[in-house]
Amino acid sequence: MERLEALYEGKAKILYSTQDPELLIQYFKDDASAFNGVKKGTIVDKGVINNHVSSHIFKFLEGEGIKTHFVDRPSDREMIVRKMEIIPIEVVVRNVIAGSLQKRTGKPEGEVLPKPVLEFYYKSDALGDPMINESHIDVFQWASPEEVAFLKETGHRINEVLFEFFKKRKIRLVDYKLEFGRYKGEILLGDEISPDGCRLWHWDTNEKMDKDRFRFDLGSVEEMYQKVYHLICAGE
Ligand code: TMP
């Protein structure tokens, strides 16, 4: 399957049309950005790692009965995905206090939450992905109440299986972002699940192995992405 027209170029990926009107190719770049595009850089081989890690996780989730846009990974940087109508909501699930939840609550980073927190953000680069609630989603018709119920239930279900998946691989799944889309009357999990959109800490040492290393200049960025790749995809 060939890449045809570039339909959309984001910070980390390009979406191409293909000969099949129902399928797209998601192409993973090494470009990195943070703080809504204020900080920019390159993480060598990030695209390859994120594609491999995401594909591995999508296949695992499919096996757990969670429907995703994943079809195939024909090359190191290409993922064939189903062409969905994107729901403009980012679902963030948190197991441990970090990032903006730490800032909003003043609670110590690293404190384990008594149960997972699920939040919604409006997917808008221009606005910097502001946090929203169910009332906003309803009034602005970003998704129906039934769809919101599905996003919450699926977010929690994904968290249950992913937390254990990562734990078995010595990684603490601190928090992460999920995106969904509509496809033939169903809602599928989309985008990617990789160190770019997750906080991943080593289970024993709490070493940060995700994009926070780039965001906050913690060093060893490539090394940590490689480490996650090996912990997730070993034996693939
Ligand atoms: P936050 O602590 O900055 O709100 O982010 C929570 C998690 O969700 C973190 O793992 C990063 C991820 N995330 C994204 O990747 N993109 C986004 O636009 C948002 C809001 C969160």
Boltz pocket constraint, residues with backbone or C-beta under 6 A from the ligand:
constraints:
  - pocket:
      binder: B
      contacts: [[A, 90], [A, 92], [A, 93], [A, 98], [A, 99], [A, 100], [A, 101], [A, 121], [A, 129], [A, 175], [A, 176], [A, 177], [A, 196], [A, 197], [A, 198], [A, 199]]
      max_distance: 6.0
